[in-house]
Amino acid sequence: MEMLFCYCCRVHHAKDQMRLFPTRHGMRWRCIDSIEAATRSRTERDAFGRQQTELNREAARRRAEFMHHLRESLSPAL
């Protein structure tokens, strides 16, 4: 299954969940969820944004933790 990167929520999604979306910088892939979230009320949009931010922070935390463990396992014992 082909996966594409959503510039809005910064996650890879299946191609069938994505649409090309016009931006100032040209056409970019954006997931249907983020497109639909943009049409909702301000409160719902803000909630969607907070949810995406939390997901992005958790992913970054997991990557940093993995890299920390990787560095520890590769460093020579003293």
Residue pairs with C-beta under 8 A, 6 or more apart in sequence:
1 14
1 15
2 14
2 15
3 12
3 13
3 14
3 15
4 12
4 13
4 14
4 15
4 18
4 29
5 11
5 12
5 29
6 12
6 13
6 18
6 29
6 30
6 31
6 34
7 23
7 28
7 29
7 30
8 30
8 31
8 34
8 52
9 31
9 33
9 34
9 52
9 55
9 56
10 52
10 56
11 31
11 55
13 31
17 31
17 32
17 33
18 29
18 30
18 31
18 32
19 29
19 30
19 31
19 32
19 35
20 27
20 28
20 29
20 30
21 27
21 28
21 29
21 30
21 35
33 48
34 48
34 52
37 44
37 45
37 48
38 45
40 48
